Every structure is written in structure tokens, then in C-alpha cells.
Amino acid sequence: MATLKVGLTLNSNDALSDVLSVAVNDTLTVTNPTELSRKSIATGSAQALIASNSAFSYVYIKVISGVNATDFLQVKLGGDALLKVRVGEFAFFPLYSGIAIDAESYGGACVVEYGYWSI
């Protein structure tokens, strides 16, 4: 068993009529399998990031760079296109077991950093 510390902070003075200040932190207990890697995702066809997770997992995806600032990654969960992650953006979410994650770049090739930690 290992621990994974996660956090999310949202701050804004002008996004709402009131000041926005939200901070959430947690410590998760994780186990194998785990992975953290980077790869280049080309345009034209979806490529596997996670072939199929064998256990309930926490997933992290960040688009490190693209050919153009407007490039983005379409992320498919279980074959359905559900996420659009642009250059510099990230996602962190819990995922049921047995679901494949594929990604396809739009605009130009993107370098993506991704990982998953099982519980």
C-alpha cells in the first residue's frame, strides 16, 4: 500500500458575483497496478493510454504540449469521446475497472502525460 496526495484549488475574484475560493485535499491509499508515463499522440486515429484498468483507479491526464496552442486531445472512456483536454490543461478523475482509455490529437500531435493508480 502507498499513499497519493491530491488537491484541487479554485480561486477567482470575477467568475461569480461573490469571491470564489474552494480548496479540497485528500490522501488516497493506492496499490498496484500503477503507471505514470508520457507519449506523443498523433492525429488521425485513437491510441491507447490505458488498455483496460484491472481495478477501480484514479486517472491523471495532462496535455504537455502540442504543435499549435489550439491543439487538443479527445479522450475516449470505454470507446465514447467524453473529454476534451487542451494544451496545458489536465484531468484527474476516478474510473471504474475494466474501462479502456484512448486518446486522439486534433490540430497537431500532442505530448500527453498520463497515469493511473489503483485502489
A tleap script that builds the chain and sets N, CA, C and O, in Angstrom:
source leaprc.protein.ff14SB
mol = sequence {
  NMET ALA THR LEU LYS VAL GLY LEU THR LEU
  ASN SER ASN ASP ALA LEU SER ASP VAL LEU
  SER VAL ALA VAL ASN ASP THR LEU THR VAL
  THR ASN PRO THR GLU LEU SER ARG LYS SER
  ILE ALA THR GLY SER ALA GLN ALA LEU ILE
  ALA SER ASN SER ALA PHE SER TYR VAL TYR
  ILE LYS VAL ILE SER GLY VAL ASN ALA THR
  ASP PHE LEU GLN VAL LYS LEU GLY GLY ASP
  ALA LEU LEU LYS VAL ARG VAL GLY GLU PHE
  ALA PHE PHE PRO LEU TYR SER GLY ILE ALA
  ILE ASP ALA GLU SER TYR GLY GLY ALA CYS
  VAL VAL GLU TYR GLY TYR TRP SER CILE
}
set mol.1.N position { 0.837 -1.183 0.000 }
set mol.1.CA position { 0.000 0.000 0.000 }
set mol.1.C position { 0.884 1.249 0.000 }
set mol.1.O position { 1.928 1.306 0.650 }
set mol.2.N position { 0.424 2.234 -0.749 }
set mol.2.CA position { 1.112 3.518 -0.821 }
set mol.2.C position { 0.060 4.619 -0.708 }
set mol.2.O position { -1.138 4.354 -0.806 }
set mol.3.N position { 0.515 5.846 -0.504 }
set mol.3.CA position { -0.425 6.961 -0.433 }
set mol.3.C position { -0.180 7.921 -1.580 }
set mol.3.O position { 0.948 8.099 -2.041 }
set mol.4.N position { -1.248 8.526 -2.024 }
set mol.4.CA position { -1.211 9.516 -3.095 }
set mol.4.C position { -1.954 10.740 -2.586 }
set mol.4.O position { -3.145 10.657 -2.288 }
set mol.5.N position { -1.269 11.878 -2.482 }
set mol.5.CA position { -1.896 13.109 -2.016 }
set mol.5.C position { -2.380 13.896 -3.230 }
set mol.5.O position { -1.615 14.152 -4.160 }
set mol.6.N position { -3.654 14.276 -3.212 }
set mol.6.CA position { -4.252 15.018 -4.314 }
set mol.6.C position { -4.904 16.288 -3.784 }
set mol.6.O position { -5.323 16.346 -2.628 }
set mol.7.N position { -4.984 17.299 -4.634 }
set mol.7.CA position { -5.613 18.543 -4.239 }
set mol.7.C position { -6.137 19.305 -5.437 }
set mol.7.O position { -5.651 19.157 -6.558 }
set mol.8.N position { -7.136 20.122 -5.174 }
set mol.8.CA position { -7.716 20.986 -6.196 }
set mol.8.C position { -8.025 22.321 -5.531 }
set mol.8.O position { -8.640 22.370 -4.466 }
set mol.9.N position { -7.589 23.403 -6.173 }
set mol.9.CA position { -7.860 24.744 -5.673 }
set mol.9.C position { -8.483 25.574 -6.786 }
set mol.9.O position { -7.951 25.644 -7.894 }
set mol.10.N position { -9.608 26.199 -6.483 }
set mol.10.CA position { -10.285 27.091 -7.430 }
set mol.10.C position { -10.412 28.459 -6.775 }
set mol.10.O position { -11.003 28.583 -5.702 }
set mol.11.N position { -9.858 29.493 -7.419 }
set mol.11.CA position { -9.918 30.859 -6.909 }
set mol.11.C position { -10.279 31.812 -8.034 }
set mol.11.O position { -9.785 31.674 -9.153 }
set mol.12.N position { -11.149 32.789 -7.740 }
set mol.12.CA position { -11.459 33.829 -8.712 }
set mol.12.C position { -12.128 34.996 -7.997 }
set mol.12.O position { -12.900 34.803 -7.058 }
set mol.13.N position { -11.825 36.201 -8.449 }
set mol.13.CA position { -12.479 37.400 -7.927 }
set mol.13.C position { -13.608 37.866 -8.831 }
set mol.13.O position { -14.412 38.709 -8.432 }
set mol.14.N position { -13.680 37.318 -10.067 }
set mol.14.CA position { -14.670 37.837 -11.007 }
set mol.14.C position { -15.464 36.775 -11.774 }
set mol.14.O position { -16.216 37.133 -12.680 }
set mol.15.N position { -15.331 35.504 -11.455 }
set mol.15.CA position { -16.075 34.457 -12.157 }
set mol.15.C position { -17.526 34.368 -11.673 }
set mol.15.O position { -18.403 33.922 -12.413 }
set mol.16.N position { -17.773 34.788 -10.448 }
set mol.16.CA position { -19.106 34.757 -9.841 }
set mol.16.C position { -19.404 36.118 -9.222 }
set mol.16.O position { -18.536 36.990 -9.193 }
set mol.17.N position { -20.614 36.303 -8.731 }
set mol.17.CA position { -20.931 37.574 -8.057 }
set mol.17.C position { -20.198 37.694 -6.722 }
set mol.17.O position { -19.952 38.802 -6.243 }
set mol.18.N position { -19.846 36.541 -6.115 }
set mol.18.CA position { -19.053 36.510 -4.890 }
set mol.18.C position { -17.657 35.983 -5.207 }
set mol.18.O position { -17.443 35.378 -6.258 }
set mol.19.N position { -16.717 36.209 -4.309 }
set mol.19.CA position { -15.364 35.676 -4.472 }
set mol.19.C position { -15.428 34.149 -4.403 }
set mol.19.O position { -16.078 33.582 -3.525 }
set mol.20.N position { -14.752 33.503 -5.331 }
set mol.20.CA position { -14.683 32.039 -5.365 }
set mol.20.C position { -13.390 31.599 -4.703 }
set mol.20.O position { -12.308 32.041 -5.088 }
set mol.21.N position { -13.499 30.730 -3.711 }
set mol.21.CA position { -12.323 30.187 -3.034 }
set mol.21.C position { -12.664 28.790 -2.525 }
set mol.21.O position { -13.292 28.636 -1.477 }
set mol.22.N position { -12.246 27.778 -3.274 }
set mol.22.CA position { -12.520 26.385 -2.930 }
set mol.22.C position { -11.188 25.636 -2.923 }
set mol.22.O position { -10.418 25.724 -3.880 }
set mol.23.N position { -10.921 24.910 -1.859 }
set mol.23.CA position { -9.712 24.082 -1.775 }
set mol.23.C position { -10.112 22.731 -1.190 }
set mol.23.O position { -10.697 22.652 -0.110 }
set mol.24.N position { -9.784 21.672 -1.926 }
set mol.24.CA position { -10.091 20.311 -1.497 }
set mol.24.C position { -8.808 19.501 -1.565 }
set mol.24.O position { -8.113 19.520 -2.581 }
set mol.25.N position { -8.493 18.793 -0.496 }
set mol.25.CA position { -7.308 17.940 -0.451 }
set mol.25.C position { -7.697 16.586 0.109 }
set mol.25.O position { -8.605 16.484 0.935 }
set mol.26.N position { -7.012 15.552 -0.339 }
set mol.26.CA position { -7.292 14.207 0.147 }
set mol.26.C position { -6.011 13.383 0.067 }
set mol.26.O position { -5.103 13.694 -0.705 }
set mol.27.N position { -5.954 12.351 0.861 }
set mol.27.CA position { -4.876 11.375 0.793 }
set mol.27.C position { -5.514 10.036 0.457 }
set mol.27.O position { -6.350 9.536 1.209 }
set mol.28.N position { -5.120 9.458 -0.670 }
set mol.28.CA position { -5.697 8.213 -1.156 }
set mol.28.C position { -4.736 7.060 -0.909 }
set mol.28.O position { -3.527 7.210 -1.083 }
set mol.29.N position { -5.255 5.938 -0.514 }
set mol.29.CA position { -4.448 4.730 -0.387 }
set mol.29.C position { -4.537 3.979 -1.700 }
set mol.29.O position { -5.629 3.615 -2.138 }
set mol.30.N position { -3.385 3.741 -2.336 }
set mol.30.CA position { -3.355 3.101 -3.655 }
set mol.30.C position { -2.492 1.844 -3.609 }
set mol.30.O position { -1.694 1.640 -2.694 }
set mol.31.N position { -2.681 1.014 -4.626 }
set mol.31.CA position { -1.941 -0.237 -4.727 }
set mol.31.C position { -1.630 -0.502 -6.194 }
set mol.31.O position { -1.967 0.322 -7.045 }
set mol.32.N position { -1.011 -1.603 -6.508 }
set mol.32.CA position { -0.718 -1.970 -7.892 }
set mol.32.C position { -1.979 -2.454 -8.578 }
set mol.32.O position { -2.851 -3.002 -7.902 }
set mol.33.N position { -2.125 -2.284 -9.879 }
set mol.33.CA position { -1.134 -1.694 -10.774 }
set mol.33.C position { -1.181 -0.165 -10.756 }
set mol.33.O position { -2.230 0.438 -10.528 }
set mol.34.N position { -0.025 0.443 -11.003 }
set mol.34.CA position { 0.094 1.887 -11.150 }
set mol.34.C position { 0.986 2.170 -12.352 }
set mol.34.O position { 1.785 1.327 -12.759 }
set mol.35.N position { 0.838 3.366 -12.912 }
set mol.35.CA position { 1.661 3.745 -14.053 }
set mol.35.C position { 1.704 5.258 -14.154 }
set mol.35.O position { 0.717 5.925 -13.843 }
set mol.36.N position { 2.831 5.811 -14.582 }
set mol.36.CA position { 2.978 7.218 -14.924 }
set mol.36.C position { 3.914 7.277 -16.112 }
set mol.36.O position { 5.034 6.772 -16.043 }
set mol.37.N position { 3.468 7.892 -17.213 }
set mol.37.CA position { 4.246 7.859 -18.440 }
set mol.37.C position { 3.917 9.078 -19.304 }
set mol.37.O position { 2.990 9.831 -19.004 }
set mol.38.N position { 4.684 9.260 -20.373 }
set mol.38.CA position { 4.436 10.287 -21.398 }
set mol.38.C position { 4.497 9.630 -22.763 }
set mol.38.O position { 5.258 8.687 -22.979 }
set mol.39.N position { 3.689 10.139 -23.682 }
set mol.39.CA position { 3.769 9.667 -25.057 }
set mol.39.C position { 3.246 10.739 -25.993 }
set mol.39.O position { 2.496 11.628 -25.591 }
set mol.40.N position { 3.656 10.639 -27.243 }
set mol.40.CA position { 3.172 11.532 -28.278 }
set mol.40.C position { 1.951 10.898 -28.932 }
set mol.40.O position { 1.979 9.730 -29.320 }
set mol.41.N position { 0.887 11.673 -29.050 }
set mol.41.CA position { -0.356 11.194 -29.659 }
set mol.41.C position { -0.525 11.912 -30.988 }
set mol.41.O position { -0.574 13.141 -31.037 }
set mol.42.N position { -0.613 11.139 -32.065 }
set mol.42.CA position { -0.747 11.688 -33.404 }
set mol.42.C position { -2.207 11.953 -33.742 }
set mol.42.O position { -3.115 11.476 -33.061 }
set mol.43.N position { -2.415 12.716 -34.796 }
set mol.43.CA position { -3.764 12.931 -35.311 }
set mol.43.C position { -4.142 11.741 -36.187 }
set mol.43.O position { -3.275 11.004 -36.656 }
set mol.44.N position { -5.425 11.563 -36.400 }
set mol.44.CA position { -5.881 10.560 -37.361 }
set mol.44.C position { -6.462 9.295 -36.789 }
set mol.44.O position { -7.341 8.697 -37.409 }
set mol.45.N position { -6.008 8.861 -35.632 }
set mol.45.CA position { -6.605 7.660 -35.034 }
set mol.45.C position { -6.314 7.638 -33.539 }
set mol.45.O position { -5.278 8.120 -33.080 }
set mol.46.N position { -7.250 7.068 -32.795 }
set mol.46.CA position { -7.108 6.998 -31.346 }
set mol.46.C position { -6.022 6.004 -30.960 }
set mol.46.O position { -5.890 4.949 -31.580 }
set mol.47.N position { -5.256 6.339 -29.950 }
set mol.47.CA position { -4.202 5.468 -29.425 }
set mol.47.C position { -4.502 5.161 -27.961 }
set mol.47.O position { -5.027 6.004 -27.234 }
set mol.48.N position { -4.165 3.955 -27.542 }
set mol.48.CA position { -4.450 3.528 -26.171 }
set mol.48.C position { -3.541 4.243 -25.178 }
set mol.48.O position { -2.323 4.273 -25.355 }
set mol.49.N position { -4.139 4.820 -24.129 }
set mol.49.CA position { -3.380 5.292 -22.980 }
set mol.49.C position { -3.401 4.209 -21.912 }
set mol.49.O position { -2.366 3.875 -21.333 }
set mol.50.N position { -4.585 3.662 -21.654 }
set mol.50.CA position { -4.744 2.557 -20.721 }
set mol.50.C position { -5.599 1.510 -21.423 }
set mol.50.O position { -6.776 1.749 -21.693 }
set mol.51.N position { -5.017 0.355 -21.720 }
set mol.51.CA position { -5.731 -0.685 -22.475 }
set mol.51.C position { -6.981 -1.135 -21.731 }
set mol.51.O position { -8.045 -1.267 -22.335 }
set mol.52.N position { -6.869 -1.367 -20.452 }
set mol.52.CA position { -8.008 -1.705 -19.602 }
set mol.52.C position { -7.502 -1.772 -18.171 }
set mol.52.O position { -6.614 -2.564 -17.858 }
set mol.53.N position { -8.057 -0.955 -17.316 }
set mol.53.CA position { -7.611 -0.987 -15.923 }
set mol.53.C position { -8.256 -2.170 -15.211 }
set mol.53.O position { -9.453 -2.412 -15.371 }
set mol.54.N position { -7.493 -2.888 -14.448 }
set mol.54.CA position { -7.975 -4.104 -13.795 }
set mol.54.C position { -8.649 -3.851 -12.459 }
set mol.54.O position { -9.214 -4.768 -11.862 }
set mol.55.N position { -8.593 -2.609 -11.984 }
set mol.55.CA position { -9.197 -2.266 -10.696 }
set mol.55.C position { -9.707 -0.833 -10.756 }
set mol.55.O position { -9.296 -0.059 -11.621 }
set mol.56.N position { -10.593 -0.482 -9.846 }
set mol.56.CA position { -11.023 0.908 -9.729 }
set mol.56.C position { -9.764 1.761 -9.598 }
set mol.56.O position { -8.891 1.446 -8.790 }
set mol.57.N position { -9.657 2.841 -10.383 }
set mol.57.CA position { -8.421 3.621 -10.444 }
set mol.57.C position { -8.688 5.112 -10.432 }
set mol.57.O position { -9.776 5.571 -10.781 }
set mol.58.N position { -7.680 5.852 -10.025 }
set mol.58.CA position { -7.662 7.296 -10.192 }
set mol.58.C position { -6.766 7.579 -11.396 }
set mol.58.O position { -5.650 7.066 -11.481 }
set mol.59.N position { -7.262 8.398 -12.324 }
set mol.59.CA position { -6.576 8.638 -13.588 }
set mol.59.C position { -6.199 10.110 -13.698 }
set mol.59.O position { -6.976 10.995 -13.340 }
set mol.60.N position { -4.989 10.354 -14.199 }
set mol.60.CA position { -4.460 11.702 -14.431 }
set mol.60.C position { -4.065 11.803 -15.897 }
set mol.60.O position { -3.367 10.929 -16.411 }
set mol.61.N position { -4.504 12.864 -16.577 }
set mol.61.CA position { -4.138 13.110 -17.978 }
set mol.61.C position { -3.815 14.595 -18.117 }
set mol.61.O position { -4.617 15.439 -17.717 }
set mol.62.N position { -2.650 14.925 -18.678 }
set mol.62.CA position { -2.274 16.321 -18.937 }
set mol.62.C position { -1.651 16.421 -20.318 }
set mol.62.O position { -0.783 15.625 -20.678 }
set mol.63.N position { -2.101 17.404 -21.091 }
set mol.63.CA position { -1.501 17.669 -22.400 }
set mol.63.C position { -0.337 18.625 -22.163 }
set mol.63.O position { -0.530 19.808 -21.881 }
set mol.64.N position { 0.869 18.090 -22.282 }
set mol.64.CA position { 2.089 18.853 -22.012 }
set mol.64.C position { 2.359 19.878 -23.108 }
set mol.64.O position { 2.690 21.029 -22.825 }
set mol.65.N position { 2.213 19.447 -24.367 }
set mol.65.CA position { 2.493 20.353 -25.479 }
set mol.65.C position { 1.772 19.882 -26.729 }
set mol.65.O position { 1.320 18.740 -26.824 }
set mol.66.N position { 1.678 20.799 -27.686 }
set mol.66.CA position { 1.107 20.499 -28.989 }
set mol.66.C position { 1.899 21.245 -30.045 }
set mol.66.O position { 2.759 22.064 -29.722 }
set mol.67.N position { 1.614 20.968 -31.289 }
set mol.67.CA position { 2.265 21.680 -32.383 }
set mol.67.C position { 1.817 23.138 -32.367 }
set mol.67.O position { 2.615 24.048 -32.594 }
set mol.68.N position { 0.522 23.350 -32.095 }
set mol.68.CA position { -0.068 24.687 -32.032 }
set mol.68.C position { -0.745 24.868 -30.672 }
set mol.68.O position { -1.107 23.887 -30.021 }
set mol.69.N position { -0.913 26.101 -30.252 }
set mol.69.CA position { -1.571 26.370 -28.969 }
set mol.69.C position { -3.031 25.928 -28.974 }
set mol.69.O position { -3.609 25.713 -27.909 }
set mol.70.N position { -3.636 25.790 -30.152 }
set mol.70.CA position { -5.048 25.409 -30.262 }
set mol.70.C position { -5.259 23.895 -30.344 }
set mol.70.O position { -6.404 23.447 -30.407 }
set mol.71.N position { -4.205 23.108 -30.345 }
set mol.71.CA position { -4.337 21.647 -30.407 }
set mol.71.C position { -5.002 21.122 -29.148 }
set mol.71.O position { -4.896 21.728 -28.082 }
set mol.72.N position { -5.686 19.993 -29.274 }
set mol.72.CA position { -6.303 19.377 -28.102 }
set mol.72.C position { -6.349 17.870 -28.256 }
set mol.72.O position { -6.144 17.326 -29.341 }
set mol.73.N position { -6.621 17.221 -27.156 }
set mol.73.CA position { -6.716 15.772 -27.088 }
set mol.73.C position { -8.164 15.390 -26.822 }
set mol.73.O position { -8.778 15.867 -25.868 }
set mol.74.N position { -8.702 14.525 -27.674 }
set mol.74.CA position { -10.022 13.947 -27.418 }
set mol.74.C position { -9.787 12.648 -26.668 }
set mol.74.O position { -9.080 11.766 -27.156 }
set mol.75.N position { -10.372 12.527 -25.490 }
set mol.75.CA position { -10.163 11.352 -24.654 }
set mol.75.C position { -11.435 10.512 -24.662 }
set mol.75.O position { -12.526 11.003 -24.372 }
set mol.76.N position { -11.271 9.233 -25.001 }
set mol.76.CA position { -12.394 8.302 -25.043 }
set mol.76.C position { -12.328 7.371 -23.841 }
set mol.76.O position { -11.294 6.758 -23.572 }
set mol.77.N position { -13.436 7.271 -23.125 }
set mol.77.CA position { -13.546 6.356 -21.994 }
set mol.77.C position { -14.500 5.243 -22.411 }
set mol.77.O position { -15.681 5.487 -22.658 }
set mol.78.N position { -13.980 4.017 -22.488 }
set mol.78.CA position { -14.810 2.897 -22.912 }
set mol.78.C position { -15.337 3.059 -24.324 }
set mol.78.O position { -16.415 2.553 -24.634 }
set mol.79.N position { -14.607 3.753 -25.190 }
set mol.79.CA position { -14.995 3.938 -26.583 }
set mol.79.C position { -15.797 5.195 -26.864 }
set mol.79.O position { -16.020 5.531 -28.028 }
set mol.80.N position { -16.240 5.904 -25.821 }
set mol.80.CA position { -17.025 7.119 -26.002 }
set mol.80.C position { -16.165 8.362 -25.773 }
set mol.80.O position { -15.469 8.459 -24.762 }
set mol.81.N position { -16.211 9.311 -26.710 }
set mol.81.CA position { -15.469 10.559 -26.576 }
set mol.81.C position { -16.140 11.408 -25.504 }
set mol.81.O position { -17.243 11.912 -25.714 }
set mol.82.N position { -15.484 11.571 -24.357 }
set mol.82.CA position { -16.098 12.263 -23.223 }
set mol.82.C position { -15.312 13.471 -22.727 }
set mol.82.O position { -15.876 14.327 -22.047 }
set mol.83.N position { -14.024 13.560 -23.051 }
set mol.83.CA position { -13.209 14.660 -22.537 }
set mol.83.C position { -12.474 15.358 -23.663 }
set mol.83.O position { -12.028 14.724 -24.618 }
set mol.84.N position { -12.352 16.668 -23.542 }
set mol.84.CA position { -11.516 17.473 -24.437 }
set mol.84.C position { -10.501 18.170 -23.550 }
set mol.84.O position { -10.871 18.998 -22.718 }
set mol.85.N position { -9.219 17.843 -23.719 }
set mol.85.CA position { -8.163 18.406 -22.884 }
set mol.85.C position { -7.218 19.192 -23.798 }
set mol.85.O position { -6.573 18.622 -24.677 }
set mol.86.N position { -7.146 20.508 -23.577 }
set mol.86.CA position { -6.316 21.370 -24.416 }
set mol.86.C position { -4.890 21.462 -23.867 }
set mol.86.O position { -4.620 21.057 -22.737 }
set mol.87.N position { -4.000 21.993 -24.675 }
set mol.87.CA position { -2.595 22.145 -24.283 }
set mol.87.C position { -2.530 22.919 -22.965 }
set mol.87.O position { -3.092 24.006 -22.838 }
set mol.88.N position { -1.828 22.333 -21.984 }
set mol.88.CA position { -1.678 22.936 -20.666 }
set mol.88.C position { -2.750 22.523 -19.673 }
set mol.88.O position { -2.591 22.750 -18.474 }
set mol.89.N position { -3.839 21.924 -20.140 }
set mol.89.CA position { -4.917 21.501 -19.245 }
set mol.89.C position { -4.687 20.084 -18.747 }
set mol.89.O position { -3.884 19.336 -19.304 }
set mol.90.N position { -5.416 19.725 -17.674 }
set mol.90.CA position { -5.300 18.380 -17.123 }
set mol.90.C position { -6.661 17.900 -16.635 }
set mol.90.O position { -7.596 18.685 -16.478 }
set mol.91.N position { -6.749 16.608 -16.402 }
set mol.91.CA position { -7.938 15.998 -15.799 }
set mol.91.C position { -7.470 14.979 -14.772 }
set mol.91.O position { -6.456 14.307 -14.967 }
set mol.92.N position { -8.212 14.869 -13.683 }
set mol.92.CA position { -7.966 13.858 -12.661 }
set mol.92.C position { -9.329 13.356 -12.237 }
set mol.92.O position { -10.163 14.137 -11.780 }
set mol.93.N position { -9.569 12.040 -12.385 }
set mol.93.CA position { -10.904 11.517 -12.121 }
set mol.93.C position { -10.855 10.054 -11.695 }
set mol.93.O position { -9.914 9.338 -12.037 }
set mol.94.N position { -11.865 9.607 -10.951 }
set mol.94.CA position { -11.970 8.191 -10.595 }
set mol.94.C position { -12.595 7.425 -11.759 }
set mol.94.O position { -13.445 7.957 -12.473 }
set mol.95.N position { -12.174 6.182 -11.947 }
set mol.95.CA position { -12.643 5.385 -13.084 }
set mol.95.C position { -12.926 3.955 -12.649 }
set mol.95.O position { -12.103 3.316 -11.994 }
set mol.96.N position { -14.101 3.464 -13.023 }
set mol.96.CA position { -14.433 2.061 -12.752 }
set mol.96.C position { -13.431 1.133 -13.417 }
set mol.96.O position { -12.768 1.530 -14.375 }
set mol.97.N position { -13.309 -0.085 -12.933 }
set mol.97.CA position { -12.405 -1.073 -13.528 }
set mol.97.C position { -12.948 -1.567 -14.864 }
set mol.97.O position { -14.146 -1.492 -15.138 }
set mol.98.N position { -12.032 -2.073 -15.686 }
set mol.98.CA position { -12.400 -2.675 -16.963 }
set mol.98.C position { -12.698 -1.686 -18.068 }
set mol.98.O position { -13.301 -2.068 -19.071 }
set mol.99.N position { -12.304 -0.432 -17.931 }
set mol.99.CA position { -12.591 0.592 -18.948 }
set mol.99.C position { -11.289 1.031 -19.616 }
set mol.99.O position { -10.333 1.424 -18.948 }
set mol.100.N position { -11.274 0.959 -20.934 }
set mol.100.CA position { -10.107 1.394 -21.709 }
set mol.100.C position { -10.149 2.907 -21.890 }
set mol.100.O position { -11.223 3.504 -21.968 }
set mol.101.N position { -8.966 3.521 -21.957 }
set mol.101.CA position { -8.853 4.953 -22.238 }
set mol.101.C position { -8.006 5.123 -23.489 }
set mol.101.O position { -6.849 4.705 -23.531 }
set mol.102.N position { -8.594 5.742 -24.506 }
set mol.102.CA position { -7.907 6.042 -25.755 }
set mol.102.C position { -7.878 7.552 -25.939 }
set mol.102.O position { -8.729 8.262 -25.404 }
set mol.103.N position { -6.901 8.044 -26.694 }
set mol.103.CA position { -6.795 9.476 -26.952 }
set mol.103.C position { -6.407 9.712 -28.401 }
set mol.103.O position { -5.648 8.944 -28.993 }
set mol.104.N position { -6.946 10.796 -28.962 }
set mol.104.CA position { -6.612 11.203 -30.326 }
set mol.104.C position { -6.375 12.701 -30.340 }
set mol.104.O position { -7.139 13.465 -29.751 }
set mol.105.N position { -5.323 13.114 -31.009 }
set mol.105.CA position { -4.970 14.522 -31.087 }
set mol.105.C position { -5.702 15.180 -32.254 }
set mol.105.O position { -5.886 14.574 -33.309 }
set mol.106.N position { -6.113 16.425 -32.048 }
set mol.106.CA position { -6.751 17.216 -33.094 }
set mol.106.C position { -5.966 18.496 -33.292 }
set mol.106.O position { -5.585 19.155 -32.324 }
set mol.107.N position { -5.725 18.846 -34.533 }
set mol.107.CA position { -4.932 20.020 -34.892 }
set mol.107.C position { -3.517 19.589 -35.247 }
set mol.107.O position { -3.117 19.670 -36.409 }
set mol.108.N position { -2.771 19.140 -34.273 }
set mol.108.CA position { -1.424 18.624 -34.462 }
set mol.108.C position { -1.125 17.626 -33.363 }
set mol.108.O position { -1.897 17.486 -32.414 }
set mol.109.N position { -0.007 16.933 -33.488 }
set mol.109.CA position { 0.368 15.931 -32.490 }
set mol.109.C position { 0.535 16.591 -31.118 }
set mol.109.O position { 1.006 17.724 -31.017 }
set mol.110.N position { 0.148 15.876 -30.075 }
set mol.110.CA position { 0.262 16.365 -28.703 }
set mol.110.C position { 1.093 15.399 -27.879 }
set mol.110.O position { 1.041 14.187 -28.088 }
set mol.111.N position { 1.855 15.938 -26.945 }
set mol.111.CA position { 2.546 15.117 -25.960 }
set mol.111.C position { 1.675 15.098 -24.719 }
set mol.111.O position { 1.307 16.143 -24.183 }
set mol.112.N position { 1.349 13.892 -24.269 }
set mol.112.CA position { 0.466 13.735 -23.120 }
set mol.112.C position { 1.200 13.008 -21.999 }
set mol.112.O position { 1.942 12.055 -22.236 }
set mol.113.N position { 0.980 13.475 -20.782 }
set mol.113.CA position { 1.470 12.787 -19.584 }
set mol.113.C position { 0.239 12.167 -18.948 }
set mol.113.O position { -0.785 12.829 -18.787 }
set mol.114.N position { 0.340 10.895 -18.587 }
set mol.114.CA position { -0.823 10.214 -18.025 }
set mol.114.C position { -0.379 9.216 -16.969 }
set mol.114.O position { 0.755 8.737 -16.962 }
set mol.115.N position { -1.299 8.926 -16.093 }
set mol.115.CA position { -1.011 7.938 -15.056 }
set mol.115.C position { -2.288 7.404 -14.467 }
set mol.115.O position { -3.359 7.991 -14.617 }
set mol.116.N position { -2.157 6.275 -13.791 }
set mol.116.CA position { -3.291 5.741 -13.040 }
set mol.116.C position { -2.792 5.016 -11.817 }
set mol.116.O position { -1.716 4.418 -11.804 }
set mol.117.N position { -3.618 5.091 -10.784 }
set mol.117.CA position { -3.303 4.478 -9.506 }
set mol.117.C position { -4.531 3.694 -9.060 }
set mol.117.O position { -5.626 4.250 -8.973 }
set mol.118.N position { -4.360 2.432 -8.782 }
set mol.118.CA position { -5.475 1.565 -8.440 }
set mol.118.C position { -5.707 1.525 -6.930 }
set mol.118.O position { -4.795 1.751 -6.135 }
set mol.119.N position { -6.955 1.231 -6.561 }
set mol.119.CA position { -7.274 1.073 -5.143 }
set mol.119.C position { -7.920 -0.281 -4.928 }
set mol.119.O position { -8.272 -0.625 -3.799 }
savepdb mol mol.pdb
quit
